Amino acid sequence: GCLSENRLAYIGLRDIDAEEGRMLRASNVHVFTMREVDKHGIAKVMEMALSAIDPNGFRPLHLSLDIDAVDPHFAPGTGTAARGGLSYREIHYIAEEMAE
């Protein structure tokens, strides 16, 4: 079957256009923008995201990394040239946390 929106978490969003913002607010997707990453740190954001999508820690998880989430300083080939994305270390931490 299809995956419910409430089982999805987007981390590191930035430079969202108005229509994308409306669609995300109308959805049940758990959204963590770069503002939240800056405010709480990547470890806390990962904790919040995992708690939201898998509160009991039993579900299988899948990580899909959109290179556009990464700051162009660390991923110069990204199609999103907007500065202020995830750092190499933040991406690495996300992968480490998912591997736990």
DAJOWO-V189464 format. One record per residue. RES is the residue in one letter. D_CENTER is the distance of its C-alpha to the mean C-alpha in whole Angstrom. Layout:
RES_D_CENTER / RES_D_CENTER
//
This chain:
G_23 / C_20 / L_17 / S_17 / E_14 / N_14 / R_13 / L_9 / A_6 / Y_3 / I_1 / G_5 / L_7 / R_10 / D_13 / I_13 / D_17 / A_19 / E_19 / E_15 / G_15 / R_18 / M_16 / L_13 / R_15 / A_18 / S_15 / N_14 / V_11 / H_9 / V_7 / F_6 / T_7 / M_9 / R_12 / E_10 / V_9 / D_13 / K_14 / H_13 / G_12 / I_10 / A_12 / K_12 / V_9 / M_8 / E_12 / M_11 / A_8 / L_11 / S_14 / A_12 / I_12 / D_15 / P_17 / N_20 / G_18 / F_20 / R_18 / P_17 / L_14 / H_12 / L_10 / S_9 / L_8 / D_9 / I_11 / D_11 / A_8 / V_10 / D_13 / P_16 / H_18 / F_17 / A_16 / P_19 / G_19 / T_16 / G_17 / T_15 / A_18 / A_16 / R_16 / G_14 / G_11 / L_9 / S_12 / Y_14 / R_14 / E_11 / I_10 / H_13 / Y_12 / I_9 / A_12 / E_14 / E_13 / M_12 / A_16 / E_17
//
